[in-house]
């Protein structure tokens, strides 16, 4: 940090930070629109405020409160160094606020699939929250670590931490928001394990709670997750209604990355119904370049993979190959192995149709090795059985 500045300058900066605290305190659609127009001013105020010890606390509050805005707008990669500096400069008495900043930083590390760094951040946040007796920071640490374990397919640990968070949440006077997050994690963990009944129960609870809050993006996300469960259960008509509601909620919020996620899932629903034209049209509505600019590489890869699958069904092999190869490269880049295995298997299927059985066996074998490491994931188990059968059939042909 710099040495103390002119007192008038510090007073002016504090007034600016007080303004930004108010602007980021409750992110309504109107405030999001204002922040869109002034985001560079927001970034400048935070970066400037972190230069002096006198303005650290006010700045740290703005940095913490701004998290949802920068995440929804795809600006989160720029926010990582901001949070890192705020945490590094935190004074010893600020344990609770530092814990909250660490939880936000860990969540952004997780988006970059820097899982070890994310885990470290949340563990430190948990310790600081205990030191400061900050129940909300402790709950956020538990929920963040639960989400982290879920994303790494460690479902027992994910469920344990989510239920540990529930015990803490029950002690809060106003616990609606945290309950919604906990039920969402438990629902999605159950979905990935293949327990759709439990998954639907928890997601419906999360959605019901979220309707009580003025948090449109989180409501849209939980509706989306419920739609995924309904799609997997074959309840297509209700899933479409859910997706349409989620998309309508996002219109005034202008959240393009979450809109793309809904489009991906709607396209997948059409794919499940073998409506190839509708599926292709939906996937092509997704701006993959915008996703890349926002750092949403996984969503970019998923769009390309899904489009490749549809084009394969339509017999458009050239573009299907390009889409799948690009998806594979992106999955490898971010280390998402289950999705990588799925794309490898689809490319193998395409090569088989081309008559290139020898190369197809290589991709099937690679996919099978990967999938065998994820026996607790229902989708991975299903793919493993399918790809093993396809490989055995190919090997018999080659003999």
N, C-alpha and C positions, 0 to 999 in steps of 0.2 A: 504494500500500500504506500501511497505518497504521504509526505509530511503534511500537517494541517494546512489547509488552504485559507484564503481570505474568508473571514466569518460571513460577510455578505454573500459570497459565492455559495458557501455551504448552506446558508439559509435559503437561497434561491433553489438550490438542488433539492433540499428537503421538501420544499413546497412542490416541486415537480414530482418527486417520488410520492408525496401524499396524493397528488392527482392520479398517478398511475395505480396506486393502491385501490383507489375508488373505482377506477375504470376496469380493473381486472378482478374485483371482488366478487362479482356475480355475472357470469358470462351469458347474458341474454342475447337474443338474435340482434337486437339493436346495438348492444355493446360490441359484439363481434364485428359488425359492420364498421363501427367507428375504429376499432383496432386494426381492421384491414387497411383503412386509409392512413393510419398513423403508426404502423408497426415499426418503421425505421426509427421514429422518434422514441418509441418504447424501448427498442434495443439500445439506442444511444443513451437513454436515461439510466438504464440498468448497468451498462458497461461503465458509464461515468461514475455512477454511485458506488461501484465496487472499488474505486480507486482510493477512497478515504475512509478511515475507521469511523468517523463521525456519522457516515451515511450507510454503514454496512447493514444494520438491522432493517432500516426502511427499504433498502434495495433488495435484501434477501426475501422480504415478504412479497415484493413485486415479482421477483424471479419465481418464487414458489406458486403464487396465484396465477401467473401467466402460463403455467404448464399446459393446461388444456388447450388454450388458444394456439400455442406454438405446435402442439402435437396434432391438433385437428387440421391446421393449415400446412402441414408438411414442412415446418420450419425447425423441427426438433433437433436436427443435426447441428444447427447454429447455436442451440441452447445448451448443448453438452458442455462446451468450454465455459459458458457463463456459470452454470451450476458448479462446475469443478472449481472455478476461482472463488465463488461465494463460499463453498465448503472449506477450501484451503485457508481462507482468511477469517473463518468464524472465530469469535472470541470464546473463551472457555465458558462463560455464563450462558451461552446461547445453545445449550445442548438440545432442547426441544425443537427449535427452529432448524438447527443443523440436521437433526434426524429427519425432518420433513423434506429438506433439500436432498438428503442422501437417498430417500425413497424415490423421489422424482428422478434423480440421476440414475439409479438402478433400473428404473423402468425404461429410460432411454437407452441405457446399455443393452437391455434385453431386446429392444427393437433392432439393435445392430447385431444381435446374437452374440454379444460379448457376455456370455452367461456367467463366467467366473467373476468378472468384474462386477456384474450386477449382484451376484450373491454376496460378495464382499461388502458392497454398499449397503445392502439391506440388513446384513448382520450387524454392521456398525450402527446403522439407524436404530435397530432393535435395542442395542446396548445403551445408546444415548437416550432413547425414549424411556427406558427403565430408570436411568439416572435422573431424568427430568420429570418423571412420573407423568408422562404425556401419553395418555391412553390412546388417543387417535393416531399418533405417530407409531405406536406399537402395533395397533391393528393394521395400519397401512403397510408396515413392514411384513407382518404375517401374510397378508393377502398378496402382496407383491411377490414374496418368496413362493407362495402357493402357485401363483400364475407362472412363475419362472419354472418350477418343477413340472407343471402341466405341459409347458412348451417343450420340455426336454423328455417328455413321455415317462416321467417318474411319478406315476399317478398315486401311489400309496402316500408318498411324501406330500404331494399336492393336497390330497384330501385331509391328511392329518393337520397340516398347517391351516387350512381353511376352517376346519372345525375348532382348532385352537383359537382362531380369530373370532369365531362365533361366541365362544365363552367370554371373551373380552367385550365383544359388541353388546352383549346382553346387559352389561353394566352401564352403558351410556344412556343418558336421558333421551337424546335424539339419535336413534341408531338406524333410521330408515335407509340412508344412503349406503352405509357400510354393510347392512344386511343384503341390499341389492347386489353389491359387488361379490359378497361371499356366496350367495345363491348362484350367481352367474358362473363363478369359478367351479363350484360343485357340479353344476349342470353340465358345463362343457367337459369337465373331467369324466363324468359318467358317459357322456356322448362318445368321447374318444375310446372309452373302454367297451362301447357297444351296448350299454345299458340305457336304451332310449326311454324307457318308462321313468326311471329315476331322473334322467336328464330333463325330460319335459316337465316333471314336477317342480324341479328347482328353477328352471328358466321361467315358468309361469309365475312362480313366486317373485322372482326378480323383476319381471315386467310389471306385475301388479304394484309392487313397491315403487318402481320408477315412475309410474303414472302420477304418484303423489308429489313428485319433485319437478322443478323447472330445469331439467337437464336433458334437452332434446337429443343431443348426440349420443349420450349414454343410453337413453331409451331406444333410439334407433338401433344401436348396436345389440342390445339385448333382444329386441324384436327380431333382428337378423339371425341371432343365434337360435332363437326359438324356431324360426323358419327353417333353418338347417335341420333341426331335429324332426320337424314335421315332414320335410322332404325325405329324410332317411326312412321315416316310417311309412312313406307312400301317401301321406295326406296332402296331396298336391294342391288342391283347391284352397285349403286353409292356408297353406304356405304362401301361395301367391297373394292372398289378401294381406298376410302379415308383411310380406316384402313391400307391397304397395303402400301400406301404412308407414313403414320405416322410411321409404323414399320420400313420401309427402312431408314427413317431419323434417327431413334434411333440406328441403327446398329453401326455406328462409334462412337457414344456417349457412348455406353455401359451402358445405363440406364435401369437396370433390373426392377425397380419398375414401371416405365411408360410402359415398354414392357408388363408387367403383366396386366396393365389396358386395353391395346389394345386387348390382348388376351381375357380378360373377356367380353369385348363388342362384339368382333367377335363371341365368343361362344354364347352370348345372341342372336345375329343375327341369327345364325344357329338354336337356340332354337325356335325363332319366326317362322322359316320356317319348324319346326318339323323335322329337320335333327338331330336326336338324336345322332347318331354315331359321326358326325362331331362336334357337340356341346360338347359331353363328351371328345373327343380327345383334343379339344382346351382347355377346362378347366383343364384337367390333365397335360397340358404343363406348367401350372403355379406352381411355387415353393412356396407353402404356408409357408414353414419353413423360406425361405429367407424373405418373407414378414413379418413374425413374428419378425425375428431378426432386421428388419429395422423399427420396430414400426408401420408398416402399418396394424394395426389390422382390420380396416374396410375393406380393400381389401382382407385380409385373410378370413374374415367372408363372404364377397360377393362371393368369389370363392367357399367356402364350400356350401353356400346356393344354388348357381347356379348348382353346381355339384349334390347336393341332388335333385334338381328339375328334372334334366335330368334322374338321376337314377330312380326316381319315375315313369317317363314316360316309362322307359325301364322295369319296373317291378322288379328292383333290390332293394327290400324294406329294407333289412338289412343295407346295406351301405348307402342308402338314409337316413335312420333314424339317423345313426351316424353323417352324414354330417350336417343334419339340426339341431340336438341337439347341436353340437359343434358351429354352426353358431349362434344359439340362445344365447348360453353362451357368445360368443364374442360380440354380439350386446348389451347384457345387461351390459357387462363390460365397453363399451364405451358410453352407453346411447343413441344409435341410434334407436329411437323408431319406425320410419316408417319402416325401414328395419327389425326390430325385429318383428313387427306385420306381415309383409309379411312372414317371416320364420315360425312364429307360425301358420299362416293360412295354409301353405304348410304341416306342420307336422300334422295339424288337418285333412287335406285331406288324408294323408297317413294312419292315424289311422282309418279313415272312411272305407278305402279300406280293412284294416285289420279286420273290423267288430267291432272296439272299439269305438262306437258312443258316449258313455258317456264321455270318456276322450277327444274325439275330440271336443265336445261342450265346454269344459272348455277352450281349446286353442282358439277356435273361439271367445268366449266371451271376453277373454283377448285381442285378436287382435282388436276386434271391439271397445272396450273402448279406446284403444290407438289411433286408426285411427280417431275416432270422434274428437280428439283434433287438427287435421291437415286438416281442411276443405279447406284451400287455396292451398293445394298440389293436383295436378290432379291425380297422381298415388294413393295417399291415398284415394281420393274420389272413385276411381274405385274399389280399394280393399275393401273399406267399403261396397259398394253395393254387391259385389260378396260374401263376407264373411257373410253378413247379410242374403242373400238368402240361402246360404249353411246351416247356423245355423237354420234358420226357417224350412228348409226341414228335418234336423236331429231331431229337437224337435218334429215335426209331427210324425216321425218314432218311436220315443221313447214313445210318447203318445199311 
